[in-house]
């Protein structure tokens, strides 16, 4: 119960932060100018040296990449009878990253930065879909690492790699000129709030299904 309250409190904090950011984007966008311009200037200070790297890393959150990886991981989970894990991953990837994020963009209707775009994007800017998608998909995998690897060394190693990948994807969206830092922060907040608020319910479902021998 203590851990459940901790996750719910943390998830609620990130959800409130997203609501606050969304309020500013919608009604007081000028308040974010200094924050966005400062971080953008810092991140793009290495241009064009870092261009090949960020063009490569941003592809890890492209819809096609996420879909293919999602189907591969889902197949492994279902074949090995990890049904609670498969359900949690599916709801997050399809529901939050695939449906909720594109719809919530229509509420804010934020135009993308006027910087040169190194990749092609046509939708609105807030919140960043790549940031939400990477946090939900790779973040779920981060939580599920113990399902695939039992050794602590591999568990922590993969968690660190997944965490770095998520951060680099968010940074890449700013570097390639298609998002403001506040877009990325908003996308991360959406993904984190989902993960933290639902993780206790995934654990509960897994316990029940294991107890009733519906899954491993």
Buried (B, 14 or more C-beta within 10 A) or exposed (E): EEEEEEBBEBBEBBBEBBEEBBEBBEEEBEEBEEBBEEBBEEBBEEBEEBBEEBBEBBBBBBEEBBBEBBEEBBEBBBEBBBBBBBBBBBBBBBEBBBEBBEEBBEEBEBEBBEBEEBBEBEEBBBBBBBBBBBBBBBBBBBBBBEBBBEEEEEBEEBBEEBEEBBBBBBBBBBBBBBBBBBBBBBBBBBBBBBBBBBBBBBBEBBEEBEEEEEBE
